[in-house]
Amino acid sequence: MARTATRWVRVGAAAAGIAAAGMAAALTAAPAMAAEVTETQYIFNTLSFLMHGFLVMWMAAGFAMLESGLVRSKNTAAICLKNLTLYSIAGLMYFMVGYNLMYDGVDGGFAGSLSWWSADNPEALKGNFEAGYAAQSDWFFQMVFVATAASIVSGALAERVKVWTFFVFVVFLTGIVYPIQGAWLWGGGWLAEMGFADFAGSTIVHSTGGWAALTGAIIVGARKGKYDHAGRVLPLPGSNLPLATLGTFILWLGWFGFNGGSQLALGTAPDAIAIATVYVNTNMAAAGGVLAAMAATQLIYKKADLSFALNGAIAGLVSITAAPHTPSLGAALVIGAVGGILVVVFVPLFDRLRVDDVVGAVSAHLVAGIWGTMAVPFTNAEASFSTQAVGIAAIGASVAAASAALWLVLKHTIGVRVSEEEEEMGLDRAELGMEAYPEFGRGSQMF
C-alpha cells in the first residue's frame, strides 16, 4: 500500500492547480482519498492506464518508422527488428525484475526489491477499491515507458552496432538501469524526498535514454565515411523521409498517452480537466518545436529543413514532458520552441565533436530533456532550480557511468560493432541475411 499512497499523493499534486482549494486538499490526503475510491473511479483509473498505455505502446511503431526513414535502405530491416525486439525485451525484463526494483519498498532510498512482479487485486475482487486501479493496468502503463527509453538508443547507434550486442545492452538498460532511476523519483526514492519534479519523464525516461545513447555513440564510434580526415561532416542521408515523417506523427499521437496517462487517474472531474490540460499543452509544445526549428534553419542555412523540423517536434514534446500540467498554452509553446532551437544548435555541435548520432536522438531527447526539466520552476512554484539541477546531474552521472561500463565490457568481450565490410554491405544482409528493399538493392528497374 505504500506505493499506492505515493501515487495518490502525486495525483493530488497534479490536480491541485485546477481543482478548488478544498478539492485539492482532499486529493493530496492520500489515505483519505484511498478510503473514498468508488468502483466507478477504480474502473476509470484502470481504463486510463490501459488506454494511455496503448498510445505509448504505439510509439514503438513511431520510433521504428522514424528510424527506418533516417537510416540508409541497407539498414532498414535491422532497425525494424531492433525496435520490435527491444519492446519485447523491455516487457520481459520489467516483469522479471524491473517493476519491483522501481516500486517495491524504495521508501526514500535508491532501489526496491529484486523480485518478479505479480498482480495483486484481492481486495478489489472483494469490493474494496482503495488500491485505486487494477495492478495489471499500472504494470502495463509503466512497462511501455521502459521501451521508450531503449528506443532512443536504437536510433542513435544505428548502422554499425551489432544487433545481438545491442540486445544485451537493452536487457540491462530495461531491467536494471532505468528502473533504478525511476525508483529515485516515481518509486518514492531520495529524489522524491527532495522535491524533484518530472511529471512524465523528461529526465527519468528521455535523458536516461539520451545518456545511454551518448555514451554508446562515443564508445562504438562513428559510421565509416561520416567524417573525413579533416574532421568535416560528410552527409549520409536517410532513405525515406516520408516514412520518417509518418513516424514523427505516430510519436506525436502516442505522446498524448505518455503525458496524459501520467496524471495516473481519471476518476474525478479534476483529473479529467488535468488530462485535458496536459493534452493541449503537449500539442502546443510540439507545434512550437516544429515552427522554431523551421525558423532557425531558415535563418542559419537559408533553407527550411524537414529532418530538423521532425526532430523539432520531438524536442518540443520531450521539453514539455517534465511539466505538461502547469504551463499556460503560451508558456507551453515557448517551452517547446526552445527545445526545437536546441536541436538545431546541438545536432551540428555533436557532429563537430565527431559524435555520430544517426537520428539526432541525443539532441532531441537528452538536451531537450535537460531543458524541459530545468524549465519546470518557471510554471510550477513548488519546484526549485537547485533541486532540478541535482536530479539531472545525479541521473546523468548514474546512467552515463553504468552505460559506459556496460558498453566497454561488451566492446572487450563480444564486440560492439560490425566489421567495415559488414558495415559497407549493410546490417540487413550482414546481420539478418535479408533486405528490406530487395528489388532496389539489386538494381531492379522498379526503382
GINOR-V495599 format. One record per backbone hydrogen bond with DSSP energy under -1.0 kcal/mol. NH is the residue of the N-H (numbers start at 1). CO is the residue of the C=O. If there is no record, write none. Layout:
{{NH,CO} {NH,CO}}
This chain:
{{5,1} {6,2} {7,3} {8,4} {9,5} {10,6} {11,7} {12,8} {13,9} {14,10} {15,11} {18,15} {19,15} {24,20} {25,21} {26,22} {27,23} {28,24} {30,28} {33,29} {34,30} {35,31} {37,34} {42,38} {43,39} {44,40} {45,41} {46,42} {47,43} {48,44} {49,45} {50,46} {51,47} {52,48} {53,49} {54,50} {55,51} {56,52} {57,53} {58,54} {60,57} {62,58} {63,59} {64,60} {65,61} {66,62} {67,63} {68,64} {69,65} {70,66} {71,67} {75,72} {76,73} {79,75} {80,76} {81,77} {82,78} {83,79} {84,80} {85,81} {86,82} {87,83} {88,84} {89,85} {90,86} {91,87} {92,88} {93,89} {94,90} {95,91} {96,92} {97,93} {98,93} {99,94} {101,97} {102,98} {103,99} {104,100} {105,103} {108,188} {109,106} {112,101} {113,100} {115,113} {117,95} {125,121} {127,124} {128,123} {132,129} {138,134} {139,135} {140,136} {141,137} {142,138} {143,139} {144,140} {146,142} {147,143} {148,144} {149,145} {150,146} {151,147} {152,148} {154,150} {155,151} {156,152} {157,153} {158,155} {161,157} {162,416} {166,162} {167,163} {168,164} {169,165} {170,166} {171,167} {172,168} {173,169} {174,170} {175,171} {176,172} {177,172} {178,173} {180,176} {181,177} {182,178} {183,179} {184,180} {186,182} {187,182} {188,185} {189,183} {190,109} {191,184} {192,184} {193,189} {194,190} {195,191} {196,191} {199,322} {200,321} {205,201} {206,201} {207,202} {208,203} {209,205} {210,206} {211,207} {212,208} {213,209} {214,210} {215,211} {216,212} {217,213} {218,214} {219,215} {220,216} {221,217} {226,223} {228,232} {231,228} {234,226} {239,71} {240,69} {244,240} {245,241} {246,242} {247,243} {248,244} {249,245} {250,246} {251,247} {252,248} {253,249} {254,250} {255,251} {256,253} {258,254} {259,255} {260,256} {261,257} {263,260} {264,261} {272,268} {273,269} {274,270} {275,271} {276,272} {277,273} {278,274} {279,275} {280,276} {281,277} {282,278} {283,279} {284,280} {285,281} {286,282} {287,283} {288,284} {289,285} {290,286} {291,287} {292,288} {293,289} {294,290} {295,291} {296,292} {297,293} {298,294} {299,295} {300,296} {301,297} {302,298} {303,297} {309,305} {310,306} {311,307} {312,308} {313,309} {314,310} {315,311} {316,312} {317,313} {318,314} {319,315} {320,316} {323,320} {332,328} {333,329} {334,330} {335,331} {336,332} {337,333} {338,334} {339,335} {340,336} {341,337} {342,338} {343,339} {344,340} {345,341} {346,342} {347,343} {349,345} {350,346} {351,347} {352,348} {353,349} {354,351} {355,350} {357,355} {358,156} {364,360} {365,361} {366,362} {367,362} {368,363} {370,366} {371,367} {372,368} {373,369} {374,370} {375,371} {378,375} {379,376} {380,376} {383,380} {388,384} {389,385} {390,386} {391,387} {392,388} {393,389} {394,390} {395,391} {396,392} {397,393} {398,394} {399,395} {400,396} {401,397} {402,398} {403,399} {404,400} {405,401} {406,402} {407,403} {408,404} {409,405} {410,406} {411,407} {412,408} {415,410} {418,160} {423,419} {424,420} {425,421} {426,422} {428,74} {430,426} {431,427} {432,427} {434,428} {441,437} {442,438} {443,440} {444,439} {447,444}}
